[in-house]
Amino acid sequence: MPRPTLHRTEHTLVIDAPADALYALVADVTLWPAVFEPTVAVHHLERTERTERFEIWALIADRVAHWTSRRTLDPRRRLVSFRQEHSNPPFRSMTGAWLFRALPGGATEVVLRHRFALADPTAEDLARADKALEANSTRELAALARAAGSGHPVGEVVFSFTDSVAVPGPVEQAYEFVERADRWHTWLPHVSRVVLEEPSQGIQYLEMDTSTADGAAHTTRSVRVCRAPHWIAYKQQLTPPLLAGHSGEWTFSTGPQGTVATSRHTVALRPEAVPRVLGAHATLADARAHVRDALSHNSRTTLEHARTAAV
């Protein structure tokens, strides 16, 4: 049987940000759902200082694709190499690498390489593969520039926080409260409208009208990955003006008093939107506090109602 033909692509972008900061952003794959538009969720299976194996869910042509990847991290060379353990059509296999080349003056050339073979080596499938890689690679490089090229330290723009509540009763009961988001408009005071679709088992599309503690109303749209009864990850597709990205995860574990339900948020701010949304003299610190207060308020409200429902 002839060996499959390997195809190669390379996408580059010069970003006005330090190479180490850009490397760190790509090396921490847990940040990807908030930073990279196509990425919905990431779940680690194995992890060491230099290697990792994880499941990843990503939107490809409005469909949620799922695969498992292995990565090797080399901070000295600023190199992140990856290999998909199994690939989705039209791909038969996929490997690649991120490289970060420091340039004079403090900018960085970011290089994203892919090497792939096709499941069906036709001209039509090659064109489809090239189109998908062109679209996603361009979006990912632009997202890196947005997160790291704003003139602010990355940690002030992209950050995470958690809230936890002890819920009496089994893990399955707390999980079901969050998984059945189609009922939230009758259970949660900050939710006025819900539309929930589940086109395939464990993949949900959720649209809601919500309000924050200060009375501001928002329409949010999310993709959710549900793995009963332990976790539900989500990627917000329609975000408020202050956010370039928002992802999160609900996790459920057994604790001394029953179930520990935890909400984790990861957000990427839009620094240029801070004065417009919060006022001319508002700072990034003000924006971080505002976002944390608003998101934590709604998360804690959901978790408190999950505890009440379990009593």
N, C-alpha and C positions, 0 to 999 in steps of 0.2 A: 504494500500500500504506500503510495507516494506521501512524502512529508508535506504537511500543509504549508502554504506560502505565508511568510511573515510580512506584515505591513508595518510601517513606522510613521509616526507623526510627531511633530515637535511644535510647541507653541511657546512663545516668549513674550515677556512684558517687562519693561524697566519701571520700577516703582521707587519713589522717593522715600525710602525707609531703610533702616539698617538690615543687613542680611540676617543677623542673628534673630532679630524680632520676627522677620518673615518666616525663617526656618521654624521657630518655636510655635508659630501659629499653625503651620501645616503639620508639625510633629504631634501636636495635641489633637488627636482626631475627635475627642469628645466635644470640641468647640465647633466642629464642622457643620452640624445642623443649623447653628445660629449664624455662621459666617457664609457658607456656600449655599446658594439658592437651591440647587438640585437635591442636596442631602436632607433626608427626612429624619433618620435615626441611626445611631451607632451603638452596638452592644458588644463589649469585650468578652472574648472566650478565653484568651491567654494573654499575659502581659508581663514582660520583663523590662529592664532598663533600656535595652537596645532592640528588642523584637516584640511583636504583638500580633495577635490573630483576633479578628473581630467580624461580626456580621454588620452589614450596612444595607440600608434601604434608601433608595434615591429615586427621584422623579425623572423618568426618561420619556419624553413625548407624552406627558400627562398620565403616565402609568407608573405605578410604584414597582420598581425592580428590586430584587434582593439577591445578594451574593455574600460570600465569605472571602475575606482578603487576609494576606499576611504582609507585614511590613518590617523592614529593617531600618533603624534610625542611626545615622552617623553624624552627630553634632559637630565633630571636628571638621569633616569635609562638607558639612551642611548639605547632606544628601539623604533623601527619604526614598527608598525603593519599595515597590509593591508588586504583589502577584495575586491575582484572583484564583481561588481554589476551584471555583466553577463559574462559568460566565453565562450570560443570557444572550439569546439570539439577537442580532446576527453574529455575535462573537463566539468563537470556539475556545479561545484562550486570550488572556490579557495580562501583560506585565508593563512596568513603566517606572518612572522616577521623577522626583522633584529635585532640582538643583538651584542653588542660590549663590550667585556670583557678585561679590562686593565690587562696586565700581568707584572710581575716584569721585570725591565730593559727597560720599555718603549714600548714594542710590544703590539699588540692587537690580541685577538682571535675574529674573525668575524664569526658569526653563521647566516646562512640563512635557515629558516624553511618554509616548505610548508605543508598545509593540504588541501586535495582535494577529491572530489567525481567525478566519471566518468559518462558521459552521457550514455554510453553503457558499463556496467561492464563486459567486456570480458577480457580474458588473453591477447589477442592481443592489445586491447586498453590500458590496464594497462602497458604493455611493451612500447607502443608508448609514453605514458605520462611520464613514468620514464626516457625514453631516452631524451625527450625534456627538462625535468627539470634538468637532469644531465648535458646536454650540456650547457643550458643557465646559470645555477647556477655557473658552473665551470668558464665560460667565465666572468661572472659578478664579481666573487671574484678575478679573475686574473686581471681584469681591475681596481678594487679598489687598488690592490697591485701596479700596474703600476703607477696610478695617485698619490697615497699617500705615497708609499714606496720608492720614489726616493731619499730621503734625503733632499728634498726641501719643503718648506711650500706649501700646496695645492693651495693656492691663486696665487702662482707664476707659477704654472704648468697648472691650469685650470682657464680660465678667459673669460669674455664676453665684447663686445663693440658694439656700434650702430652708424649708420649714417642715417640721415634723409634729405629729399628733399621735398620742396613744389611743387606739380605738378598741373598745371591748369586743370580743367575739373573734371568729376565725378570719384568716387572711382572705379567704374567698368572698366573705361578705363585704369587706371594705373594698376589695377589688371591683366587685359588681357595682357598687355605688358609683365609682368613677367611670367604669366601662359603659354603663347605661346613661350616657350623657343625653340621650333623647328625652330623659325625664327631668333634666336639670331645671327647666323653666318652671316646673311645679315645685321643686325642692329648694332652689337657691335664690335668694332675694336679689342678687346682682345679675341674674340671667332672665331676660324677658322673652327671648325667642330662640328656638333650636331647630336646626335641620340636620339630621344625621343619616348618612348613607354608608352602607358596608358592602361594596361590590364583591369583595372576597373575604374569606375568613381571616379575621384579625387585622384587616386594613379598613380604616374608617375615614370618612370625610365629614368634618364637623363645621357647621357655620352657626354663629351665635351673635345675638345682640346682648351686650353686657354694659354695666355701669361700674365706675370706680367709686371709691369712698367720697371723692369730691363732687360726685354727681355727673361727671363726664361720661357720655355714652359712646360706645364703640361697636362696630361690627367686626368680628374676627372670623377668619376661615383657617382651618387647620387640617393637616393630614395626621392620622394617629396609627401607630403600630401597637397592637394589643397582644401581650403574651400572658395569658391567664395561668395562675393567679398572681404573678409576681411583679409585673411592671407594664406600664402603658407609656410609650414615648410619643411625642407630638412635635410637629413643625408648623409654626404659624405662617400661613401664606399671605394673609392680609394683615399688615401690622399698622399700629398707630404711627403718626408722622415722626415721632421721636426715635423710632426703632428701625434699624436696617435689617435686623433679624431677631427672631425669638424662637427658641426651642425649649422643650422641657421634658420632664419624666416624672411619672408617679410610680413609686415603688412601695411594695408591701412585704413586710417581714414579721416574723414572730418575735415578740418581746415579752418581758416579765409580766406585763399587764394585759396581754392579748396580742393585738396587732400594732405595729408601728407603721403608720402611713406617712410617707415623705414626698414632698413636692420640691423638685429641683428646677430652677429656671436658669437658662443661659441666654444672654442678650447681647446684641451688638448695637451700639448707639449710632445715631446720625449726628455727629458734632455740629454740623452746619445748621441743624434744625433746632438746636437748644435755645438760641435767642428768640426765635420765632414762636416757639411753643411755651417757653417758661419765662420769657422776658429778656430785655437787652443785657441785663447784668448777670444773668444766670451762668453758672459754670458747669463743667462736666461733673463735678462732685454733686452739684444740685440735681443734675439730670439723673445720676446714678441713684441718689436718695429717692427722687420722685418715682422712678421706675420700680425700685425695690418696694417702696411703700404700696404702690398701686397693685403690683402683681402679687406681693405677699398677702395683702388684704384679701384678695379674691381667693387665693389658694387656701389660706387659713379658714376662710368662710366655708369653702367646699369641704375641707377636712373636718371642721367642727360639725357640719351637718352629717357627714359620714359617721362621726362618733355618736351623734344624737340618734341617727337611724338605727344604729347597732344596739342601743340600750333597750 
